[in-house]
Amino acid sequence: APHERPPAGTPAGTCAAASASAAPAAGSDVPAPAPARALGAAGSGGPDFPATTLDDRSGGGAGAAIGAGAAKTLRIDGEEWPLDDRGYAAVTRAPVPPGEHLLELALVPDEDLDLRAYVCLLADPADAARPEWIAGTPLETVVTAPEPDGGGVLQVAATSFCRVLVNGTEAGRQGGFDPYAEADIPRVRRYDVGGLLRPGANTVRVESDGWVLVDGLAVSGPHWTPEPRVRRRQYGDPAALWLLPRPHPLPEATWLDDTTPATTPATISATAPAALPAVFSVPGARPRTERFLLDAPPGATGVEVNALGPVELCASLGGPGPGEVELVVRTTPGASGGAVFAGPVRFTCGPGRMRLGDWEELGLAGYSGGVRYRTTITARPGPGVLDLGRVRGTAEVTVNGRPCGVRVCSPYRFDVDLDDGGNVVEILVLGTLAAYLDEVSPTHFVFPGQRTTGLFGPVRLHRPATDLG
């Protein structure tokens, strides 16, 4: 089956089209559900960032949306542009005129954090809203009941004990005990409150001494009462704690979202508004030639690249193991770095050779699935014990098609019956979802070492002493 992974060094989630900075794109691999430019560690006081050229191709009437864990000041063509900035998400109070403009963005965090930011254009300013971290006791908002078949789902993330009520009736509680308090990880729970709703207005109330973030039927923000405190800093990737899909900051980047009915709760629309056409580029930038290195999976026979420029492939495929592929792309301003890729890089794979070890280092970084190892050994007939050594994952062994068992933990030893002459030994290793989830949806719960998967060995066949010759 084809494997999909982005080329190394091509973080589309942090490319110029979503960047408030004019510096070259840098950051984590894609895809990412809430892409932003990674700006690094920042303390209170915050930096100013270089200018970037904005070419608004939306036809006019679009608002600029900005997401960052900091207070924001936006200048367009040297003039300060009014912002509605009361949390992580901000939007211009007036539309951005069509055409080319010089954009400058200053970010001032109110606490130390790893700063990330994005800028995009949206037709409806309401689409810029994001769930915000708020605090206060109690916190209330009024919502209108959805259609009978529209469901009533609330998702609540909280940093401490939390009680959720709808129309005065308790929907549930969460938190209060955290064995990993030092990790500073919010606890998340989803509530189906359809049975507590009544026609018309409904009051949602959250009681907590900590910070809370609510999404779904109600969305937390500065409009809740009484006027809450709002925290700009996020916990890891913001979208990891959202219930509803939000517009992707990159124009024409719906391929990164994967918000299909199969991956979205049935009671939630899988359609999110998209960012409007716009090009962000470094002032004075010119077309140039850029090179991207990819780790080709074992057995790769073909590669498909969707890029906004001519591509030259400077490597051969079909070798005896994983290799490097170099893509040479002629890029243009606004479509350079990771922004030149308009879709995932796909490999077509068949059988190949790979050494023992971690899949991450053998061309399968971010891959969750199975690898079937096959070899032929010559032996005398009779019993034996196959010892796989170290394995990260589950292992299933067959000899000449005969099942020999499954092991899910050490020791990975299998009783085998060998035929006279050649014996085809197959070892199927299956990993967990950790590598894939960590790649496509940043999460707090993938810890160091959990991405490691594969057959490490040494693999040894033990025979009874009487059979040794």
N, C-alpha and C positions, 0 to 999 in steps of 0.2 A: 504494500500500500504506500502511496506517496507520503512523505514526511513534509511538514510545513514548518519553517522557521525563518526569521528575518536574517539578513546578512549581518555579520558582526560589524558594529560601528555604524549602524543605520537606524537610529532610534526615531521612527516616524512620530512617536508620541511627543517628541521634544524638538521637532523640526522648526524651521523658520516660520512656517505658516501658523504656528501656535505659540510663537515666542515673543516675549516682550523685549528681548535683547537682540542686539545685532550680532552677537558673537556666534561662531559656528555651532551647529547643533551638537548636543551631548546629553547623555543620560542613559536610561535603562533600555533593554531590548523591548520591542513591540511584539504582539499587540498589548495595549493597556486600556482599560475601560475609562480611565479619567486621565488622559495624557496631559502633561504639563512640562514646561521647561524646567529642568533641574538646575537650580542656581546655587546649590551648596549651602553650607552652614552660614547663618546670619544672626547677628545679635540685635538687640533693640537699638534703634537708630537707623538701621538699614542702609542699603546702598542705593545710588542712582545708577541707572543702566543706560548704555549707549542708545542712540536713536536707531529706529528702523523705518524703512519705507513701507507704507501701507498703500496698496493699490486696490481701492474699493470697486469691485466689478459687480456689485449687487443691483445696480440701477438706482440707488438712492433709497433713503428712508430707513437704513439699517442702523441699529445701535451696536456699540462696542461693548462686549461682555468681557470681564476680567475676573479671573479666579486666582487668589493668592492669600496666604496666611499673614497678611500685612495690610496696613493702611496704604491707600493707593492715591497717587496723583498722576493724572494723565494730561499730557500736552499734545495738541495737534497743530502742526505748523506754528509752533511757538506759543500758542494760546492755550491757557488752562481750560480743560473741558469739564463741565460739572458732572459729578458722579453721584449715584446713589450707592454709597459704600458703607454698609453697616455690618459687614461680616466678611466671610471668605469670598462670597460672590458679589460683584459690583457690576453696574451697567450705566452707560451714559444717559443723562437726562434728556439729551437732544440727539437726533440722528446724526450720523457721520455723513458729510456730503460725498457724493460719488467722485471718483477720480483718485489721483495719487497725492498722498500726504506724508509729511514727516511726523512720525509718532514717537513720543518719549514717555516713559513710564518710570516713576519713582515708587519704590516699595519700602515701607518703614514698619518692620515687625515690632510688636510690643513685648515680645519675649524671645529668648533664644530658640532657634528651630532650624531645620533643614528646609530652606525656602524653595518652593516650586511655584510656577505661575504659567497662565495661559492667557491669550487674547484671541477673540474671534468676533465675527459679525453675526447678528441675529435679526430676523425680521420683527419678531415680537419681543420686547424687553422682558415680558413675563417668563420667557423661556430661559432667561439667564439665572433665575432663582435656583438655589440649591438648598438642601436641608442644612441648617446652621446649628452649631453647638450653642445651647442656651442654658442659663442657670437662673434659679429663683424659686421661691416656695410660696404658694403653688404656681404652676404654669398652666394657663388655660387658653383655648382657642375655640372658635365656633366654626363648624363645617356643615355643609348641606349633604344630606343623605344621598348616596348614589342611586342609580336605577336599581330596581329589584334584582336584576341579574348582574349588577356591576360589582358586587362584593363590597366588603368593608374591612380592609386589611390595614392594620397599623404595624409598623416595625419600629421598635424603640431600642436605641443604643444608649447605655448609661455607664457612667464611671463609678457609681455607687448604688446603694439600694434604691429601688424605684418602684412606685405604685402607679398603675394606669387605671383611670376611670373614664367611663363614657356615660354621660347623662346621670352622673352620680352613682352609677353602679360599677363596682370594681371589675375590671376586665382581667387583671392579673398583677403579679409582682415579679420582680427579678432582682438579681444581685444580692448583696448583703453578706456574701461569703466569697472571697477571692483568694485561692491558694497561691496565686501568682501576682500579688499586689505590686511587687517591685517592677513587674513588666509594664505596668500602666496600660493595660489593654481593656477597652470597653467591652461590656457584656451586651449581647444582642438577643432580642426575642421578638417573635412575630405573633400578633394577636388577630384572630378573626372576630371582629366585633359586630358583624352583621346583625346578630340577634339582639344587640343592645341599641340599635339605631331606630329612630322614629322619623316619619315624614317631616321634611323641612329642616330647621336648624337643630344641630346636636352639639353638645359641649364635650370637648375632649380635655381632660385634666391629667397632668403628670405631677406627682409629688416625689421630689428627690432632693437630697442635700448636695448632689454633685452636678456634673454637666450631663445633659441629655441631648440626643439627636433623634428626631421623629420623621418618618417618611411614610407615604402611602395615602391613606384617607386624610390625614393631616400632615403638614410639612412644617417643621419647627423653623422659627425665624424671629426677627425683632418685632413682628406684629403681634406676637402672643402677649397676653396680659397676666399680671401687671408687667410693665416694661422690663424685659429680662436683660441680664448681662449676656453679651455675645462674645464667644471666643473664636478668633480667626484661625488659630492653629488647628490643624487636622490631625487625625490619628492614622498615620500611614497613607495609603491611597484613599482619597475621600469616597470614591464610588464603591469601595468594599462594604460600606455601611449604608448604602442607599438601597431602597426597595424598587424605585421606578427608574427607567432609563432616562438619561438626559442627553441633550444634543452634544455631539462630538465636536470639539473645537477645531478639528481639521476638516476643511471642505472636502467633499467626495471621499470620506473615509469611513463609510458605513461598514466596509469589510472588516474594520477593526472591532466593531461593537458586538456582532453576533447576537443581537437581541431578537432572536427568532422565537416563535411560539414554543418551540421545544425547550428553550432555555429561560423563558419568562413565565412567572406564575399566571395561571389561567385568568385570574381576576384583574390582571394588569395589562394595559395596552402595550404591545411590543413595538409600537411605532413612536419614535422620538423625532422631534424637529431637528433639522440639520443646520450646520453653519452655512452661511451664505458665501458665495464665491469672493475670495479676496486673496491677494498675494502679499506676503510679508518678506522683505528682503533687506540685505545689508545695503545702506546707501552707497552708491557708486560701484556696486558689485557687477561683475562681468561674467559671461559664460566661461566655463573652465572644464578641464578633464579631471574626474575624480575616480579613485580606485577603491573597491570594496572587496574584502576577503570573506569568503564563506567556508565553513567546514562542511564538506560534502559527506553525506551518510555513506556507510558501506554499501556497495552494490548499486550506487547511483549510476543511472544510464542516461538521464536527461534532466534539464533544468528549465523551468519556465519563469521568466522575469517580466513583470509589468512595470515599466519605468517611463518617466516623462522625458525621455531623451534616448538617443541611439545607444545601444549596449553592445559591447564586444566581450565575448567570453574567452578568457585567456587561460584555459586549462582543458585537459582532456578528462573524460569520465570513463567509468568501466574498468578502473584499475583494480589491483588485488586487495584494496582496503580503503579506509577513509582517506580523503585527501583534501587539499585546499583548492578552491575555485576563486579566481579573480575576475571581477566584473569591472570593466572600464566604461564609464558613462560620461557622456558629454552633457553637463548640467547647465542650467540657466538660473539667473537670480530669482529667488522665490521657490525654486525647485532644485535646491542643492542639498548636499548632505542627505539625511534620511528622508527629506521631503521629495526626493526624486522618485521614490518607490510608491506606486499607486496601488499596490496590492502585495500579498505575501509572495515570497520566493518559494516555488514548489519544486521538489525533486521527484523524479520518477525512479523507483528503486526496484531492483531484483535481487537474486541471491548474490552475496558478496563475501569477502573474507574480512574478519576482524579479530584482533588479538583479544585476550582476556583483559578485563579491567572495567573501569567506570564508563558507562555509556556517554556521560557528559564529555569525556575526553576523546571519544571515538566518533564524533560527528553526529551524535544524537542528543545534543543538549536540549533540555526542555521537553524531551520525549517521554510519554507515558504509554506503555503498551507491553509488547512482548518481543523477544528476540529468540530465535531457534538456532542453537548451535548444533552442528552436525559434523561428525568425523567417522572414519572407518578404521577399525582395529582388527588385526589378525590374531586369533587365539585358538587354543585347543577347546573342545567342548567341555562344558561343566559350569558349576556355580562360581560366583565371584562377588565382590563388594566394590561398587563404584563410589568413591569418595570425591565429592565436588570441591572440597575445601571451603573457601569463603564465598558466600553468595549473598547479595543484597536483593531480596525479592523472594518469590516462590519458585520452586524448581520441579519440573516434571520430566521423567526420564523414560525413554523407550529404547529397546534393543531389537533391531530387525522388526520393528513395528509392534513388539510386545510391550504393553505397559509394565513399568517397574515401580510405579508409585509416585506420590507427590509429597514434597516436604515444604513446610511453611517457615521453618526455623532450623537452626543448627541443632544436631549435626546433619549435614546433607549427605547421608550415606544411603545407598540403595543396594538391595540384594538383586543380582542379575544372573540370568542363565545365558551362557554364551554358546554359539554354534561353532562347529569346526570351520576354520577359515575366516572369511571376512564377516565382521559384525558392524552394522550401521548403528551408531549410538547417537541419539538425538536428545538434547537437553533444552527444554523450553523454560526460559526465565521470564516471569511476569513481574513488572514493577508496580508501584503505587501511583496515585494521581498527583503526588506531591510536586514532581518536576513540572508537569503541565499546568497545574493550578498556580504555582509560583511564577510561571512564565506569563500566563495570560491574565491573571487576576490577582495582583499582589495581595497577600494575606499575612496576618500576624502569626499564623499557626503552621507555617512551614519552617522548621528549625534547621540549623546547620547540620549537614549530613543526611537529611531526609531526601534530598534529591539524588543521592548516590545510589545507583542501581547497576546490576550486572553480575556476571560470573567472573570471579577473581581467581579462583583456584588456590593452590595447584590441584589439578584433577588427576587422581590416581586410581588405578584398577588393582585391587588386592585379590590374589588367588590363593587357595589352600596350598600348603607347602608341597603336598604330593603331586600337585598339578604343575609346579614350576619346572621348567626344563631349560 
